[in-house]
Amino acid sequence: MEVRLNTNESPEPPPPELAAELASIASRLPLHRYPDRSAADLRAAVAAHHGVAPEQVFCANGSNEVLQCLLLAYGGSGRQALVFEPTYALHAHIARLTGTEVVAGARNAAFEIERAGALELLAATGPEVVLLCSPNNPTGNTESPETIASVAAAADGLVVVDEAYAQFAPSSAVALLGDAPNLAVVRTFSKTWALAGLRLGYLLADPEVAAACAKVALPYHLDAFKQAAGVAALRHVAEMDARVRRLVEARRRLVEGLSRLPVDQWPSAANFVLFRPRHMAAAEVWGGLVEASVLVRDVSSFPGLENCLRVTVGAAEENRRFLAALGEVLEVGPSVGSPG
Ligand SMILES: *Cc1c(COP(=O)(O)O)cnc(C)c1O
């Protein structure tokens, strides 16, 4: 597959200066020693980046492992996790893996969580964990800080906000942390930081929540290379911000291109766009794109996302190829879908 726009990765590899630093780190590591079990340097660097205390930070092998630790600590047999479908499928999956029962709430037509309905559901079910996702994967919309704050205020349990795409969005729940001790924000190096292969994610929360995660993680779960690599990556914030700006501009062009095709699409605050072919089956469109060596994600089996596909914002040339191929598959000709 030549154009891979199916897993929301960064289209660019890490910046060359960072790649060189990573090579140098690898050559100097004392690999015969166990790594720092508390990942103190990495947690201090993450804390400084977000303006929180190191005790509020827990790091793990990708944000999926952070979520697993949260659910091991706060979920489990006889406990419930509330999700709002359609959302990131791994939330329910990881919850079930930890023996947590999954309760599913719904979203409105814009895929937002309705505050009144959410509060009713909270009162009726009283889940130990609420899993939010903002921007939400695969729909792309954000949850307003007001909604997140009122869910956190109404919940007895822990309210987790998965912010894998926060850098692309106008708001973040990190600002709410000081006011809500039951709020936990999960971030990842997999998307914006162009380090999906490194497997590094982290939690920002009340020190008690971070400590609970550290308790259920395996000893030395975070290897020495990853710890040093994360610290190095955080020295390249300006370059990462520049990449986010490039992708937001590429997203604008992609959305513009899609608007000229017979598809419905939803506004995105992330590095992907959800769309629905108007006159053709999603599976057929997906297959046609594969024939043109373009891979997108078929999300048509998600509840409420009948016939929908999700495309990652790639590099300019990848987005052009996607739009041209989509135009041909939808039989409107390749030129219509090429905004240049
Ligand atoms: C991609 C993604 C992640 C990233 O998971 P990692 O384990 O950090 O690679 C987490 N949450 C959501 C919603 C995602 O889309």
Ligand as a Chemical Component Dictionary entry (heavy atoms), coordinates in Angstrom:
data_LIG
# 
_chem_comp.id                   LIG 
_chem_comp.type                 NON-POLYMER 
_chem_comp.pdbx_formal_charge   0 
_chem_comp.three_letter_code    LIG 
# 
loop_
_chem_comp_atom.comp_id 
_chem_comp_atom.atom_id 
_chem_comp_atom.alt_atom_id 
_chem_comp_atom.type_symbol 
_chem_comp_atom.charge 
_chem_comp_atom.model_Cartn_x 
_chem_comp_atom.model_Cartn_y 
_chem_comp_atom.model_Cartn_z 
_chem_comp_atom.pdbx_ordinal 
LIG C1 C1 C 0 -4.234 6.604 18.415 1  
LIG C2 C2 C 0 -4.981 6.704 19.672 2  
LIG C3 C3 C 0 -4.353 6.425 20.865 3  
LIG C4 C4 C 0 -2.904 6.090 20.868 4  
LIG O1 O1 O 0 -2.602 4.946 21.532 5  
LIG P1 P1 P 0 -1.083 4.635 21.832 6  
LIG O2 O2 O 0 -1.176 3.395 22.627 7  
LIG O3 O3 O 0 -0.547 5.798 22.609 8  
LIG O4 O4 O 0 -0.379 4.484 20.520 9  
LIG C5 C5 C 0 -5.055 6.569 22.045 10 
LIG N1 N1 N 0 -6.334 6.967 22.037 11 
LIG C6 C6 C 0 -6.970 7.264 20.895 12 
LIG C7 C7 C 0 -8.376 7.756 20.926 13 
LIG C8 C8 C 0 -6.319 7.117 19.682 14 
LIG O5 O5 O 0 -6.969 7.383 18.552 15 
# 
loop_
_chem_comp_bond.comp_id 
_chem_comp_bond.atom_id_1 
_chem_comp_bond.atom_id_2 
_chem_comp_bond.value_order 
_chem_comp_bond.pdbx_ordinal 
LIG C1 C2 SING 1  
LIG C2 C3 SING 2  
LIG C2 C8 DOUB 3  
LIG C3 C4 SING 4  
LIG C3 C5 DOUB 5  
LIG C4 O1 SING 6  
LIG O1 P1 SING 7  
LIG P1 O2 DOUB 8  
LIG P1 O3 SING 9  
LIG P1 O4 SING 10 
LIG C5 N1 SING 11 
LIG N1 C6 DOUB 12 
LIG C6 C7 SING 13 
LIG C6 C8 SING 14 
LIG C8 O5 SING 15 
# 
